Amino acid sequence: MKGLIRNNFYSVGSALKWNIAFCIVVNFAVIIGAEIITNNDTILTILIVGQIINFTGLAGTALQKDNTSNWSKYERTLPVKIRDITRARYISFIIFSIIGVLFTTLTVVLLSVISAQPMNLDRVGYGYSFGITYSLLVPALLYPLVLKFGADKVNTLLLTSTGIMLFLFNGGSVILAPYLINLNNADMIYRIGWIVISAIMLISSYFISLSIYKRKEF
């Protein structure tokens, strides 16, 4: 299992380093422009969401790299269970997302410490909820689709998964608005609800992917 997870990180080695470098630069920029950022809700949201999405995208990179190197075919010949191969994928996806959340948290902490202006906590909450929902839901949709239609279409399938996620997250708020309007902290309830739903969908996705993988012929 550890070897399979390590291989997933080798697949995105260069991209992972660039992502980390980018986030370090972003956080240096936060130190310099903390006052401007805390006064601009759009920039604040982009910094929070962008860093999480940045690392979630590594899921697609890993699948694409493995397809190019033919590793996705070779791994079936290894003396390991299909269940372990699939589980390693999902664990890697989760680790990528956690790294993004940690860098985002560093940004929020720096802003709270350096800036004399209070942050818009509603925008911070939105950024985290959207980013975490994205980091859970997009891999949940992406991997079964890649197994079904092929890793050579990973970019198209990543865009498709992102589109579905955006439709569900934003469309759901419109559909449920009449039912949430009378609730206290309706926005918070909605956002937490989506995080829970996304986590459940990720777990369900594992079993769906496992079923597809077992029937898949390479």
C-alpha positions in Angstrom: 0.0 0.0 0.0 2.7 2.5 0.9 4.6 1.7 -2.3 1.4 2.4 -4.3 0.8 5.7 -2.6 4.5 6.6 -3.0 4.2 5.9 -6.7 1.2 8.2 -7.0 3.4 11.0 -5.5 6.2 10.1 -7.9 3.8 10.6 -10.8 3.1 14.2 -9.8 6.6 15.0 -8.4 7.3 18.0 -10.6 3.8 19.3 -10.5 3.6 18.9 -6.7 6.9 20.9 -6.3 5.6 23.7 -8.5 2.3 23.8 -6.6 4.1 24.1 -3.3 6.4 26.8 -4.7 3.4 28.7 -6.0 1.7 28.5 -2.6 4.9 29.7 -0.8 5.0 32.7 -3.2 1.3 33.4 -2.5 1.9 33.4 1.2 4.8 35.8 0.8 2.5 38.0 -1.2 0.0 37.8 1.7 2.6 39.1 4.1 3.3 42.1 1.8 -0.3 42.9 0.9 -2.3 41.7 3.9 -4.2 45.0 4.3 -5.3 45.0 0.6 -6.4 41.4 0.7 -8.5 41.6 3.9 -10.3 44.6 2.4 -11.1 42.7 -0.8 -13.4 39.8 -0.4 -12.9 38.5 -3.9 -9.1 38.2 -3.6 -9.6 36.6 -0.2 -11.9 34.0 -1.6 -9.7 33.3 -4.6 -6.7 32.7 -2.3 -8.6 30.2 -0.2 -10.3 28.3 -3.0 -7.5 28.6 -5.5 -4.9 26.8 -3.3 -7.2 23.9 -2.5 -8.2 23.5 -6.1 -4.5 23.8 -7.1 -3.7 20.6 -5.3 -6.9 18.7 -6.0 -6.0 19.0 -9.7 -3.0 16.7 -9.0 -5.5 13.9 -9.0 -6.0 14.4 -12.7 -2.2 14.8 -13.3 -1.4 11.5 -11.5 -4.0 9.6 -13.6 -2.7 11.2 -16.8 1.0 10.5 -16.0 0.2 6.9 -15.2 -1.6 6.5 -18.5 1.3 8.0 -20.5 3.8 5.8 -18.8 1.5 2.7 -19.1 1.7 2.3 -15.3 -2.1 1.9 -15.2 -1.7 -1.3 -17.2 1.4 -2.5 -15.4 0.0 -2.2 -11.9 -2.6 -4.9 -12.7 0.3 -7.4 -13.0 1.7 -6.6 -9.6 1.2 -9.1 -6.7 -1.3 -6.7 -5.0 -5.0 -6.7 -4.7 -7.2 -4.4 -6.9 -8.7 -3.2 -3.7 -5.3 -1.9 -2.5 -4.6 -0.2 -5.8 -7.9 1.6 -5.7 -7.6 2.5 -2.0 -4.1 3.9 -2.6 -5.6 6.2 -5.3 -8.2 7.6 -3.0 -5.8 8.0 -0.1 -3.5 10.0 -2.4 -6.4 12.2 -3.6 -7.2 12.9 0.1 -3.6 13.7 0.9 -3.3 16.1 -2.0 -6.5 17.9 -0.8 -5.2 18.0 2.8 -2.0 19.7 1.6 -4.1 22.4 -0.1 -6.2 22.9 3.0 -3.0 23.3 5.1 -1.5 26.0 2.8 -4.9 27.7 2.8 -5.0 27.7 6.6 -1.5 29.2 6.6 -2.8 32.0 4.4 -5.7 32.7 6.7 -3.5 32.6 9.8 -1.0 35.0 8.3 -3.8 37.4 7.3 -5.3 37.3 10.8 -2.0 38.0 12.5 -0.5 40.6 10.1 -3.6 42.6 9.0 -5.1 45.1 11.4 -8.4 44.8 9.5 -10.8 42.0 10.4 -11.4 39.4 7.7 -14.8 38.7 6.3 -15.5 35.4 8.1 -18.4 34.7 5.8 -16.1 34.8 2.8 -13.6 32.7 4.6 -16.3 30.1 5.4 -17.5 30.1 1.8 -13.9 29.7 0.5 -13.3 26.7 2.8 -16.6 25.0 2.2 -16.4 25.4 -1.6 -12.7 24.3 -1.7 -13.3 21.3 0.5 -16.4 20.3 -1.4 -14.4 20.6 -4.6 -11.5 18.5 -3.2 -13.9 15.7 -2.2 -16.5 15.7 -4.9 -14.4 16.2 -8.0 -12.1 13.2 -7.3 -15.2 11.2 -6.4 -16.6 11.9 -9.9 -13.4 11.8 -11.8 -11.8 8.5 -10.9 -14.9 6.3 -11.8 -15.2 8.2 -15.1 -11.5 7.7 -15.9 -11.8 4.0 -15.2 -14.9 3.8 -17.4 -13.9 6.0 -20.4 -10.1 5.9 -20.2 -7.3 8.1 -18.7 -6.5 9.5 -22.2 -9.7 11.6 -21.7 -8.7 12.7 -18.2 -8.6 16.5 -19.0 -12.1 16.4 -20.5 -13.4 14.3 -17.6 -11.8 16.6 -15.1 -13.6 19.6 -16.7 -16.8 17.5 -16.7 -16.4 16.7 -13.0 -15.7 20.3 -12.2 -18.8 21.4 -14.1 -21.0 18.9 -12.3 -19.6 20.0 -9.0 -20.3 23.7 -9.8 -23.8 22.9 -10.9 -24.6 20.9 -7.8 -23.1 23.3 -5.4 -24.5 26.5 -6.8 -27.7 25.1 -8.2 -28.5 23.4 -4.9 -28.4 26.8 -3.1 -31.0 28.2 -5.6 -33.2 25.1 -5.3 -33.1 24.9 -1.5 -33.2 28.7 -0.9 -37.0 28.7 -0.1 -36.5 25.9 2.5 -33.4 27.4 4.1 -34.5 31.1 4.3 -36.1 30.7 7.7 -33.3 28.8 9.3 -30.6 30.4 11.5 -27.2 30.2 9.9 -28.7 28.9 6.7 -25.5 29.4 4.7 -23.4 27.6 7.2 -25.9 24.7 7.3 -25.9 24.5 3.5 -22.1 24.5 3.3 -21.5 22.0 6.0 -24.2 19.8 4.4 -22.3 19.8 1.1 -19.1 18.9 2.8 -20.8 15.9 4.4 -22.5 14.9 1.2 -19.2 15.2 -0.7 -17.5 13.0 1.9 -20.2 10.3 1.5 -20.0 10.5 -2.3 -16.2 10.0 -2.1 -16.6 6.9 0.0 -19.3 5.6 -2.4 -17.1 6.5 -5.3 -14.4 4.1 -3.9 -16.8 1.2 -4.1 -18.0 2.2 -7.5 -14.4 2.5 -8.8 -13.5 -0.9 -7.3 -16.4 -2.5 -9.1 -15.5 -0.9 -12.4 -11.8 -1.8 -12.0 -12.5 -5.5 -11.3 -14.5 -5.7 -14.6 -12.2 -3.5 -16.6 -10.1 -5.1 -19.4 -6.8 -3.3 -20.3 
